[in-house]
């Protein structure tokens, strides 16, 4: 299965690295980012493991999310492609950001 990371999700990951490296240090930030990429890689083998966003927001949406530490990976998938749309800190108001 092919995985595509949107420009916005790529920006989210870079921002997360910058934020964590400023608050803690570069090694901790890199571990967080490695965890995110490991979970994205896991999706290639089991794309249906994420939870439905619609169960959290109360309306129909085809997005799912997967937890990677403090971060939520939002994605959609079809027969042969996974599209990572956003990677957001779970403490953010992610519903406002997404919708």
GILIN-V172315 format. One record per backbone hydrogen bond with DSSP energy under -1.0 kcal/mol. NH is the residue of the N-H (numbers start at 1). CO is the residue of the C=O. If there is no record, write none. Layout:
BEGIN
nh=NH co=CO
nh=NH co=CO
END
This chain:
BEGIN
nh=2 co=80
nh=4 co=82
nh=6 co=84
nh=10 co=6
nh=11 co=7
nh=12 co=8
nh=13 co=9
nh=14 co=10
nh=15 co=11
nh=16 co=12
nh=17 co=13
nh=18 co=14
nh=19 co=15
nh=20 co=16
nh=21 co=17
nh=22 co=18
nh=23 co=19
nh=24 co=20
nh=29 co=25
nh=30 co=26
nh=31 co=27
nh=32 co=28
nh=33 co=29
nh=34 co=30
nh=35 co=31
nh=36 co=32
nh=37 co=33
nh=38 co=34
nh=39 co=35
nh=40 co=36
nh=41 co=37
nh=42 co=38
nh=43 co=39
nh=45 co=42
nh=46 co=42
nh=49 co=46
nh=51 co=65
nh=53 co=63
nh=56 co=53
nh=57 co=53
nh=58 co=54
nh=64 co=75
nh=65 co=51
nh=66 co=73
nh=68 co=71
nh=71 co=68
nh=72 co=88
nh=73 co=66
nh=74 co=86
nh=75 co=64
nh=76 co=83
nh=78 co=81
nh=82 co=2
nh=83 co=76
nh=84 co=4
nh=85 co=74
nh=86 co=74
nh=88 co=72
nh=90 co=70
nh=92 co=89
nh=94 co=92
nh=97 co=93
nh=98 co=94
nh=99 co=95
END
